[in-house]
Amino acid sequence: PLLVGDPGVGKTAIAEGIAQKTPRGETPDTLAGPPTYSLDMGALLDRRCEGFSQGEGMKTALARALVHDPHNIILDEPTNGLDVLATRALRETLRRLRDDEGKCIVFSTHIMQEVEAICDRVIIINKGNIVADDSLSGLQKLQQRQQAVSVEFSGAASEDLLKKIAGVGNVQQVQANRYLLSCTDAEAVKKKLLQWSIENKLDIVSLQTAEQSLENVFRAL
C-alpha cells in the first residue's frame, strides 16, 4: 500500500499546497511555491491507504489527480464519502481552481445543491439522452417559470391519470402515496386536484406548492 507521505505522491502534493503540512511538521510556506489550494490532508501524511475511510481515500485520489497541475479535471461524484466540512472545503477548492487558475472542471453528480454551488454550465442526462444543456442562470430562469405541486393521497394514485389533469406536465412518485407534479400554474392545478380526488375517491392528506429548486427542474425534465 502506498504511503501518502511517499515522495511520488505525498511530498509533491504538499509542495503544491494540497496538504497542510509535511511529515516533518513543516508548513507549505517553507517549500518552493505558495500553496494554491488545500484538501486538509495533514492528518493522513504518515498513514497507509489501506486503512483509509471512503472520504480519506477520495481526498488522496483527488490529491494524486491535482498534483501534476492538469488544465482539465474530470471528477466522478467527487464529494462521495466526504463529511460536511470536507465537502465544503472541496467545493471551495474547485471554485479557486476554476476562477483563479482558469482550469476546466467537468464532474458528475446527483446532488443538485452541488450543481448550484459550483457549476456555470449544466448538462442534464436522462436515460442516456441529453435533456438540458444550458448555463446555470438559464436553468434558474426555467426554474422560475417552472412550478410544482406536492400532493399526498390516502392511497396509491395512477400517475397516468394524474398526467391527464389539465396543466400538469411530468408526474413523479416521491414516496408511497406522495407525488410531485410539474406545472406552470400551481394554484390552478391544486384546485383541479381537489376535484380529481373526489372523482377518483381518494382523500388528500396534504397539498402544497413545492419549493422551487434546481432539483424540481431536473425532475420535470
Rosetta blueprint (number, residue, H / E / L):
1 P L
2 L L
3 L E
4 V L
5 G L
6 D L
7 P H
8 G H
9 V H
10 G H
11 K H
12 T H
13 A H
14 I H
15 A H
16 E L
17 G L
18 I L
19 A L
20 Q L
21 K L
22 T L
23 P L
24 R L
25 G L
26 E L
27 T L
28 P H
29 D H
30 T H
31 L L
32 A L
33 G L
34 P L
35 P L
36 T L
37 Y L
38 S L
39 L L
40 D L
41 M L
42 G H
43 A H
44 L H
45 L L
46 D L
47 R L
48 R E
49 C H
50 E H
51 G H
52 F L
53 S L
54 Q H
55 G H
56 E H
57 G H
58 M H
59 K H
60 T H
61 A H
62 L H
63 A H
64 R H
65 A H
66 L H
67 V L
68 H L
69 D L
70 P L
71 H L
72 N E
73 I E
74 I E
75 L E
76 D E
77 E L
78 P L
79 T L
80 N L
81 G L
82 L L
83 D L
84 V H
85 L H
86 A H
87 T H
88 R H
89 A H
90 L H
91 R H
92 E H
93 T H
94 L H
95 R H
96 R H
97 L H
98 R H
99 D H
100 D L
101 E L
102 G L
103 K L
104 C E
105 I E
106 V E
107 F E
108 S E
109 T L
110 H L
111 I L
112 M H
113 Q H
114 E H
115 V H
116 E H
117 A H
118 I H
119 C L
120 D L
121 R E
122 V E
123 I E
124 I E
125 I E
126 N E
127 K L
128 G L
129 N E
130 I E
131 V E
132 A E
133 D E
134 D E
135 S E
136 L H
137 S H
138 G H
139 L H
140 Q H
141 K H
142 L H
143 Q H
144 Q H
145 R H
146 Q L
147 Q E
148 A E
149 V E
150 S E
151 V E
152 E E
153 F E
154 S L
155 G L
156 A L
157 A L
158 S L
159 E H
160 D H
161 L H
162 L H
163 K H
164 K L
165 I L
166 A L
167 G L
168 V E
169 G E
170 N E
171 V E
172 Q E
173 Q E
174 V L
175 Q L
176 A L
177 N L
178 R E
179 Y E
180 L E
181 L E
182 S E
183 C E
184 T L
185 D L
186 A H
187 E H
188 A H
189 V H
190 K H
191 K H
192 K H
193 L H
194 L H
195 Q H
196 W H
197 S H
198 I H
199 E H
200 N L
201 K L
202 L L
203 D L
204 I E
205 V E
206 S E
207 L E
208 Q E
209 T E
210 A L
211 E L
212 Q L
213 S L
214 L H
215 E H
216 N H
217 V H
218 F H
219 R H
220 A H
221 L L
